[in-house]
C-alpha cells in the first residue's frame, strides 16, 4: 500500500486541477500545424505560478492531435501498482478527447472536452499556451483562481517511413456510434450504449482509445472521488494507448497496450477484424458465448478525421 499511496500523492495535485472556462474558437487547419502529430509525454511539472515547478516522477502518456482540431490526451504514471483501488486508479490516470483551436497569434490553444473519464470534466473548456521547438512541444495550463500551473513536455513520434496502402484507410479519429453482441443470425441480442467515445489510429503505428460508460455518469461530490464514485464513473469504460498492427489479408488488427486505465491491462493485446465502409468502420471481435449461443462484440464508428488530417504532409 505504500507504493500505491506514493503513486497517488505524486499525481494527485495534477489531476485535482480543473480547467478554466474559456470559450473555444473556430478550428483552423493551418494554425493547428504546430500541434499536429502523435506525441509522447516526456516531462510533467506542477506548482504555484511564478515559482519553480516541481517535476512529477515517471510520467507517461500520449497525445494525438489532428489538423482539423480533434485531439485525445492520456496522462498517467509508469509502473502503477495493481493494488490500486478504484479511486487511486482514477487519480493516476486521466484521459479526455475533444476539439481544439489555435488563436490568431499562434501561441494559445483552446480546448473543448467532448468526453472524459472524469464525468465532471465532460463539456468543459480550457486554454493552454504552447511552444514548439523542433520535435518538442511544451504545453502550459494555468488556473488564476488556484494560482497553480501545470506544464507538460511532449516529444513528437515520427510517422512511418512507408505507410502501407492497406493501413491508410484505418488511420484517423473514429467516434463510437453503436455496439452490441450479435448472434449468428445478425441480431443484436445485447445492445451497448456509451457517452461520447473515440478510438484513434495514427500514421506512426500508435493508437489510443477512450470508450466511456453509458450516459448518466454522475460528477464527483469533491475533487477527489471516493472508491465507490470512481468505480461507478469507470464502469464499462475502457481506455488505453499503445501500438497496432494491421494484417491486410485477414483484415485482422492487433492492439498492444502500453498504458491503460486498469494497471493489470498493461501489456495485454486486443485482436479484432475491421470492415471499413466510408465513412464508417466496424470492429468485430472474436466470438464468445452468451446464454448458450455464440455472439460477437461488434462496434460501429464514424470517421472524424482521416490520414491527411493526421499527417498533413502525407502524399497520397
Secondary structure as the mmCIF struct_conf table of DSSP 4:
data_model
#
loop_
_struct_conf.conf_type_id
_struct_conf.id
_struct_conf.beg_label_comp_id
_struct_conf.beg_label_asym_id
_struct_conf.beg_label_seq_id
_struct_conf.end_label_comp_id
_struct_conf.end_label_asym_id
_struct_conf.end_label_seq_id
HELX_RH_AL_P HELX_RH_AL_P1 UNK A 2 UNK A 15
TURN_TY1_P TURN_TY1_P1 UNK A 16 UNK A 16
HELX_LH_PP_P HELX_LH_PP_P1 UNK A 22 UNK A 24
HELX_RH_AL_P HELX_RH_AL_P2 UNK A 29 UNK A 32
HELX_RH_3T_P HELX_RH_3T_P1 UNK A 33 UNK A 35
STRN STRN1 UNK A 37 UNK A 48
TURN_TY1_P TURN_TY1_P2 UNK A 49 UNK A 50
BEND BEND1 UNK A 51 UNK A 51
HELX_LH_PP_P HELX_LH_PP_P2 UNK A 52 UNK A 53
STRN STRN2 UNK A 54 UNK A 55
HELX_LH_PP_P HELX_LH_PP_P3 UNK A 56 UNK A 56
TURN_TY1_P TURN_TY1_P3 UNK A 57 UNK A 58
STRN STRN3 UNK A 59 UNK A 65
TURN_TY1_P TURN_TY1_P4 UNK A 67 UNK A 68
BEND BEND2 UNK A 69 UNK A 69
STRN STRN4 UNK A 70 UNK A 77
TURN_TY1_P TURN_TY1_P5 UNK A 78 UNK A 79
TURN_TY1_P TURN_TY1_P6 UNK A 82 UNK A 83
HELX_RH_AL_P HELX_RH_AL_P3 UNK A 86 UNK A 91
TURN_TY1_P TURN_TY1_P7 UNK A 92 UNK A 92
STRN STRN5 UNK A 93 UNK A 102
TURN_TY1_P TURN_TY1_P8 UNK A 104 UNK A 105
BEND BEND3 UNK A 106 UNK A 107
STRN STRN6 UNK A 108 UNK A 116
BEND BEND4 UNK A 117 UNK A 118
TURN_TY1_P TURN_TY1_P9 UNK A 119 UNK A 123
STRN STRN7 UNK A 125 UNK A 133
TURN_TY1_P TURN_TY1_P10 UNK A 134 UNK A 135
STRN STRN8 UNK A 136 UNK A 143
TURN_TY1_P TURN_TY1_P11 UNK A 144 UNK A 147
STRN STRN9 UNK A 148 UNK A 157
HELX_LH_PP_P HELX_LH_PP_P4 UNK A 158 UNK A 160
BEND BEND5 UNK A 161 UNK A 162
HELX_RH_AL_P HELX_RH_AL_P4 UNK A 165 UNK A 168
TURN_TY1_P TURN_TY1_P12 UNK A 169 UNK A 170
STRN STRN10 UNK A 172 UNK A 183
TURN_TY1_P TURN_TY1_P13 UNK A 184 UNK A 185
BEND BEND6 UNK A 186 UNK A 186
STRN STRN11 UNK A 188 UNK A 192
BEND BEND7 UNK A 195 UNK A 196
STRN STRN12 UNK A 198 UNK A 201
TURN_TY1_P TURN_TY1_P14 UNK A 203 UNK A 204
BEND BEND8 UNK A 205 UNK A 205
STRN STRN13 UNK A 206 UNK A 211
BEND BEND9 UNK A 215 UNK A 215
HELX_LH_PP_P HELX_LH_PP_P5 UNK A 217 UNK A 220
BEND BEND10 UNK A 221 UNK A 224
HELX_RH_AL_P HELX_RH_AL_P5 UNK A 227 UNK A 234
TURN_TY1_P TURN_TY1_P15 UNK A 235 UNK A 236
STRN STRN14 UNK A 238 UNK A 247
TURN_TY1_P TURN_TY1_P16 UNK A 248 UNK A 251
STRN STRN15 UNK A 252 UNK A 260
BEND BEND11 UNK A 261 UNK A 262
HELX_RH_3T_P HELX_RH_3T_P2 UNK A 263 UNK A 265
TURN_TY1_P TURN_TY1_P17 UNK A 266 UNK A 267
STRN STRN16 UNK A 269 UNK A 277
TURN_TY1_P TURN_TY1_P18 UNK A 278 UNK A 279
STRN STRN17 UNK A 280 UNK A 290
TURN_TY1_P TURN_TY1_P19 UNK A 291 UNK A 292
STRN STRN18 UNK A 293 UNK A 305
HELX_RH_AL_P HELX_RH_AL_P6 UNK A 307 UNK A 310
TURN_TY1_P TURN_TY1_P20 UNK A 312 UNK A 313
#
